[in-house]
Amino acid sequence: MSIRRTPRTPAELVGAEPGPAHTIDFDGRPVPALPGRTIAAALWAEGILAWRTTRVGGRPRGAFCGIGVCFDCLATVNGRPNQRTCLIPARPGDTVTTQEGHGRADLAV
């Protein structure tokens, strides 16, 4: 027999409190992140607005659309380049590094 939970109402959600913050690492710097926040949201909350540079010109980029369409928020996450940080939940111990250009230093362009 399964127990069915009634969905919480918007009024109940207003008082919801997140769990305790955990830490991710951004370019060697600890950044607190609340449970459920994306990597981009955690970086923004710490005042970090750019974590990628463009291929041409090296201009700084960060989150723009926030829904994974524009790809401005790309970063290297746990050694994997080209990760859309606006879509990836921040998990304890994640390592995020600024992505330069295409994110693959081993490729000749």
N, CA, C and O of each residue as an XYZ file, in Angstrom:
436
protein
N       0.839     -1.174      0.000
C       0.000      0.000      0.000
C       0.889      1.243      0.000
O       1.762      1.390      0.855
N       0.663      2.119     -0.949
C       1.461      3.339     -1.005
C       0.693      4.487     -0.361
O      -0.534      4.560     -0.420
N       1.456      5.372      0.249
C       0.862      6.544      0.881
C       0.964      7.699     -0.101
O       2.042      8.020     -0.601
N      -0.159      8.302     -0.360
C      -0.169      9.411     -1.305
C      -0.056     10.722     -0.544
O      -0.862     11.021      0.338
N       0.952     11.491     -0.900
C       1.112     12.805     -0.286
C       0.373     13.829     -1.110
O       0.421     13.814     -2.340
N      -0.297     14.701     -0.432
C      -0.968     15.793     -1.104
C       0.086     16.821     -1.507
O       0.939     17.169     -0.692
N       0.047     17.307     -2.728
C       1.023     18.312     -3.135
C       0.922     19.543     -2.233
O      -0.162     19.927     -1.794
N       2.075     20.146     -1.972
C       2.060     21.352     -1.152
C       1.485     22.510     -1.951
O       1.681     22.619     -3.161
N       0.783     23.355     -1.251
C       0.174     24.517     -1.896
C       1.212     25.635     -2.010
O       2.212     25.626     -1.293
N       0.979     26.598     -2.909
C       1.901     27.733     -3.001
C       2.073     28.456     -1.661
O       3.167     28.922     -1.341
N       1.005     28.547     -0.892
C       1.098     29.215      0.412
C       2.042     28.465      1.345
O       2.759     29.092      2.125
N       2.057     27.138      1.281
C       2.964     26.351      2.113
C       4.407     26.490      1.617
O       5.341     26.507      2.418
N       4.583     26.588      0.317
C       5.927     26.699     -0.239
C       6.594     28.031      0.092
O       7.822     28.110      0.132
N       5.808     29.071      0.326
C       6.368     30.375      0.648
C       7.254     30.285      1.885
O       8.274     30.969      1.968
N       6.882     29.467      2.824
C       7.651     29.333      4.054
C       8.719     28.265      4.002
O       9.360     27.989      5.016
N       8.926     27.657      2.852
C       9.908     26.575      2.741
C      11.314     27.108      2.987
O      11.650     28.212      2.557
N      12.116     26.337      3.667
C      13.504     26.694      3.950
C      14.413     25.671      3.282
O      14.177     24.469      3.406
N      15.459     26.127      2.569
C      16.388     25.166      1.967
C      17.216     24.490      3.047
O      17.321     24.985      4.169
N      17.788     23.379      2.703
C      18.690     22.698      3.622
C      19.970     23.499      3.775
O      20.117     24.560      3.167
N      20.899     23.001      4.583
C      22.154     23.727      4.777
C      22.980     23.795      3.492
O      22.916     22.907      2.642
N      23.752     24.866      3.379
C      24.603     25.057      2.198
C      25.744     24.047      2.197
O      26.199     23.595      3.248
N      26.189     23.709      1.004
C      27.396     22.906      0.842
C      28.370     23.757      0.016
O      28.066     24.904     -0.315
N      29.507     23.211     -0.308
C      30.523     23.996     -0.998
C      30.898     23.369     -2.331
O      31.050     22.152     -2.443
N      31.048     24.234     -3.354
C      31.647     23.832     -4.622
C      32.940     24.637     -4.757
O      33.136     25.627     -4.053
N      33.796     24.220     -5.638
C      35.074     24.895     -5.843
C      35.035     25.595     -7.197
O      34.769     24.957     -8.216
N      35.297     26.900     -7.217
C      35.348     27.643     -8.471
C      36.727     28.260     -8.625
O      37.093     29.161     -7.871
N      37.482     27.788     -9.580
C      38.835     28.281     -9.843
C      39.663     28.337     -8.561
O      40.402     29.294     -8.331
N      39.533     27.301     -7.728
C      40.311     27.203     -6.507
C      39.728     27.940     -5.319
O      40.342     27.990     -4.253
N      38.565     28.506     -5.491
C      37.914     29.295     -4.430
C      36.649     28.581     -3.971
O      35.840     28.185     -4.811
N      36.449     28.402     -2.649
C      35.217     27.766     -2.188
C      34.018     28.697     -2.377
O      34.082     29.886     -2.066
N      32.931     28.134     -2.889
C      31.702     28.892     -3.119
C      30.554     28.131     -2.456
O      30.344     26.957     -2.759
N      29.808     28.776     -1.558
C      28.669     28.090     -0.945
C      27.527     27.939     -1.951
O      27.324     28.793     -2.814
N      26.797     26.853     -1.825
C      25.650     26.608     -2.704
C      24.536     25.978     -1.889
O      24.764     25.019     -1.152
N      23.350     26.507     -2.019
C      22.198     25.930     -1.342
C      21.678     24.731     -2.131
O      21.802     24.704     -3.356
N      21.107     23.753     -1.462
C      20.548     22.595     -2.175
C      19.519     23.039     -3.213
O      18.674     23.890     -2.938
N      19.600     22.458     -4.393
C      18.662     22.768     -5.463
C      19.105     23.894     -6.376
O      18.528     24.076     -7.448
N      20.107     24.650     -5.981
C      20.596     25.727     -6.838
C      21.449     25.163     -7.953
O      22.138     24.158     -7.783
N      21.393     25.823     -9.095
C      22.288     25.445    -10.183
C      23.663     26.030     -9.901
O      23.822     26.891     -9.035
N      24.646     25.553    -10.639
C      25.997     26.102    -10.499
C      25.984     27.590    -10.831
O      26.596     28.387    -10.119
N      25.294     27.974    -11.904
C      25.224     29.386    -12.288
C      24.616     30.224    -11.162
O      25.122     31.308    -10.870
N      23.553     29.753    -10.532
C      22.902     30.499     -9.445
C      23.834     30.641     -8.246
O      23.868     31.691     -7.604
N      24.590     29.588     -7.944
C      25.533     29.653     -6.822
C      26.627     30.677     -7.109
O      27.015     31.438     -6.223
N      27.125     30.697     -8.349
C      28.158     31.664     -8.708
C      27.617     33.085     -8.655
O      28.272     33.983     -8.126
N      26.432     33.289     -9.198
C      25.792     34.603     -9.157
C      25.622     35.083     -7.723
O      25.898     36.242     -7.412
N      25.167     34.189     -6.854
C      24.924     34.553     -5.456
C      26.202     35.033     -4.765
O      26.138     35.798     -3.803
N      27.351     34.589     -5.251
C      28.644     35.027     -4.698
C      29.214     36.233     -5.436
O      30.331     36.666     -5.151
N      28.448     36.780     -6.386
C      28.907     37.947     -7.119
C      29.817     37.627     -8.290
O      30.440     38.523     -8.859
N      29.898     36.352     -8.653
C      30.717     35.935     -9.795
C      29.826     35.986    -11.029
O      28.857     35.233    -11.127
N      30.142     36.859    -11.962
C      29.266     37.076    -13.111
C      29.787     36.482    -14.413
O      29.034     36.387    -15.382
N      31.053     36.082    -14.464
C      31.624     35.522    -15.694
C      32.474     34.304    -15.355
O      33.250     34.319    -14.401
N      32.314     33.242    -16.157
C      33.103     32.018    -15.968
C      33.412     31.345    -17.292
O      33.652     30.138    -17.348
N      33.405     32.132    -18.353
C      33.802     31.655    -19.682
C      34.321     32.839    -20.454
O      33.889     33.971    -20.234
N      35.262     32.583    -21.375
C      35.696     33.627    -22.296
C      35.389     33.157    -23.710
O      35.375     31.958    -23.990
N      35.142     34.120    -24.598
C      34.808     33.772    -25.977
C      36.039     33.304    -26.730
O      37.168     33.640    -26.371
N      35.809     32.519    -27.784
C      36.915     32.021    -28.617
C      37.650     33.152    -29.303
O      38.878     33.141    -29.389
N      36.903     34.126    -29.790
C      37.502     35.255    -30.497
C      37.417     36.470    -29.575
O      36.325     36.908    -29.213
N      38.544     36.995    -29.210
C      38.569     38.200    -28.389
C      38.671     37.964    -26.892
O      39.019     38.884    -26.151
N      38.377     36.756    -26.429
C      38.483     36.448    -25.010
C      37.571     37.266    -24.114
O      37.919     37.566    -22.972
N      36.394     37.629    -24.634
C      35.459     38.435    -23.845
C      34.773     37.567    -22.782
O      34.470     36.402    -23.039
N      34.525     38.130    -21.589
C      33.914     37.346    -20.507
C      32.436     37.067    -20.755
O      31.715     37.892    -21.316
N      32.006     35.895    -20.329
C      30.606     35.492    -20.432
C      30.198     34.768    -19.158
O      31.035     34.203    -18.454
N      28.903     34.793    -18.872
C      28.312     34.075    -17.744
C      26.914     33.663    -18.145
O      26.658     33.399    -19.320
N      26.018     33.605    -17.200
C      24.636     33.224    -17.517
C      23.947     34.377    -18.247
O      24.111     35.542    -17.885
N      23.176     34.037    -19.277
C      22.425     35.048    -20.016
C      20.945     34.673    -20.020
O      20.117     35.401    -19.472
N      20.611     33.540    -20.637
C      19.198     33.171    -20.752
C      18.697     32.410    -19.523
O      17.531     32.537    -19.147
N      19.559     31.635    -18.907
C      19.174     30.885    -17.713
C      18.364     29.631    -17.977
O      17.917     28.980    -17.032
N      18.164     29.274    -19.246
C      17.381     28.079    -19.556
C      18.102     27.130    -20.513
O      17.477     26.234    -21.081
N      19.402     27.318    -20.694
C      20.198     26.397    -21.491
C      20.152     26.575    -22.985
O      20.579     25.686    -23.721
N      19.643     27.703    -23.462
C      19.511     27.924    -24.896
C      20.713     28.655    -25.484
O      21.148     28.332    -26.590
N      21.258     29.636    -24.762
C      22.257     30.520    -25.353
C      23.697     30.000    -25.256
O      24.540     30.433    -26.041
N      24.001     29.117    -24.355
C      25.334     28.535    -24.165
C      26.376     29.548    -23.686
O      27.572     29.272    -23.777
N      25.965     30.700    -23.183
C      26.929     31.656    -22.636
C      27.474     31.181    -21.293
O      28.553     31.616    -20.889
N      26.771     30.315    -20.602
C      27.160     29.895    -19.252
C      28.071     28.672    -19.227
O      28.232     28.053    -18.175
N      28.663     28.314    -20.346
C      29.509     27.120    -20.385
C      30.700     27.252    -19.441
O      31.294     28.321    -19.305
N      31.029     26.147    -18.800
C      32.214     26.068    -17.936
C      32.683     24.622    -17.940
O      31.994     23.728    -18.432
N      33.857     24.414    -17.388
C      34.358     23.059    -17.205
C      33.950     22.621    -15.805
O      34.334     23.240    -14.813
N      33.169     21.547    -15.735
C      32.650     21.047    -14.461
C      33.186     19.643    -14.241
O      32.951     18.744    -15.049
N      33.899     19.464    -13.159
C      34.497     18.171    -12.827
C      35.295     17.590    -13.998
O      35.232     16.395    -14.284
N      36.047     18.472    -14.666
C      36.912     18.054    -15.768
C      36.226     17.930    -17.113
O      36.889     17.635    -18.108
N      34.920     18.146    -17.177
C      34.176     18.037    -18.442
C      33.911     19.427    -19.000
O      33.188     20.202    -18.374
N      34.475     19.770    -20.165
C      34.248     21.105    -20.736
C      32.843     21.226    -21.322
O      32.142     20.234    -21.523
N      32.460     22.463    -21.584
C      31.204     22.784    -22.285
C      29.947     22.350    -21.540
O      28.991     21.879    -22.156
N      29.945     22.506    -20.225
C      28.773     22.173    -19.421
C      27.942     23.431    -19.184
O      28.473     24.466    -18.779
N      26.635     23.337    -19.440
C      25.738     24.477    -19.249
C      25.420     24.611    -17.755
O      24.604     23.864    -17.214
N      26.071     25.563    -17.105
C      25.959     25.700    -15.657
C      24.578     26.156    -15.190
O      24.240     26.003    -14.017
N      23.789     26.707    -16.090
C      22.437     27.127    -15.696
C      21.496     25.932    -15.567
O      20.391     26.066    -15.041
N      21.927     24.766    -16.044
C      21.082     23.570    -15.978
C      21.579     22.526    -14.985
O      20.841     21.604    -14.639
N      22.815     22.658    -14.525
C      23.414     21.615    -13.684
C      23.285     21.990    -12.215
O      23.775     23.041    -11.802
N      22.631     21.143    -11.420
C      22.569     21.423     -9.979
C      23.965     21.376     -9.363
O      24.768     20.503     -9.694
N      24.242     22.308     -8.477
C      25.514     22.324     -7.760
C      25.495     21.202     -6.726
O      24.605     21.144     -5.877
N      26.469     20.322     -6.804
C      26.557     19.201     -5.864
C      27.782     19.383     -4.980
O      28.784     19.948     -5.417
N      27.709     18.909     -3.744
C      28.859     19.066     -2.850
C      30.141     18.535     -3.495
O      30.177     17.422     -4.020
N      31.193     19.359     -3.441
C      32.486     18.941     -3.964
C      32.690     19.158     -5.444
O      33.772     18.860     -5.950
N      31.694     19.669     -6.169
C      31.887     19.944     -7.599
C      33.060     20.905     -7.788
O      33.269     21.818     -6.989
N      33.817     20.681     -8.857
C      34.913     21.570     -9.215
C      34.568     22.237    -10.536
O      34.380     21.571    -11.555
N      34.488     23.554    -10.504
C      34.122     24.347    -11.678
C      35.310     25.240    -12.015
O      35.859     25.920    -11.148
N      35.699     25.226    -13.301
C      36.789     26.103    -13.722
C      36.336     26.952    -14.905
O      35.528     26.533    -15.734
N      36.889     28.159    -14.947
C      36.595     29.061    -16.059
C      36.992     28.381    -17.355
O      38.070     27.799    -17.468
N      36.110     28.465    -18.318
C      36.383     27.852    -19.615
C      36.866     28.918    -20.574
O      36.197     29.931    -20.778
N      38.022     28.690    -21.161
C      38.567     29.622    -22.126
C      38.300     29.112    -23.535
O      38.680     27.998    -23.896
N      37.632     29.959    -24.326
C      37.343     29.599    -25.711
C      36.447     28.390    -25.828
O      35.371     28.349    -25.232
N      36.882     27.404    -26.592
C      36.065     26.230    -26.873
C      36.139     25.190    -25.766
O      35.417     24.195    -25.816
N      36.993     25.393    -24.767
C      37.057     24.483    -23.626
C      37.910     23.254    -23.836
O      37.933     22.371    -22.978
N      38.609     23.169    -24.946
C      39.430     22.010    -25.232
C      40.821     22.459    -25.613
O      41.117     22.640    -26.794
N      41.682     22.643    -24.618
C      43.050     23.096    -24.884
C      43.840     22.092    -25.696
O      44.838     22.438    -26.329
N      43.384     20.826    -25.674
C      44.110     19.785    -26.394
C      43.779     19.758    -27.898
O      44.404     19.010    -28.649
N      42.815     20.557    -28.336
C      42.447     20.597    -29.747
C      43.068     21.796    -30.433
O      43.042     22.902    -29.894
N      43.612     21.592    -31.589
C      44.130     22.715    -32.380
C      42.984     23.282    -33.192
O      42.283     22.546    -33.887
N      42.798     24.563    -33.106
C      41.680     25.189    -33.830
C      42.229     26.076    -34.917
O      41.463     26.701    -35.650
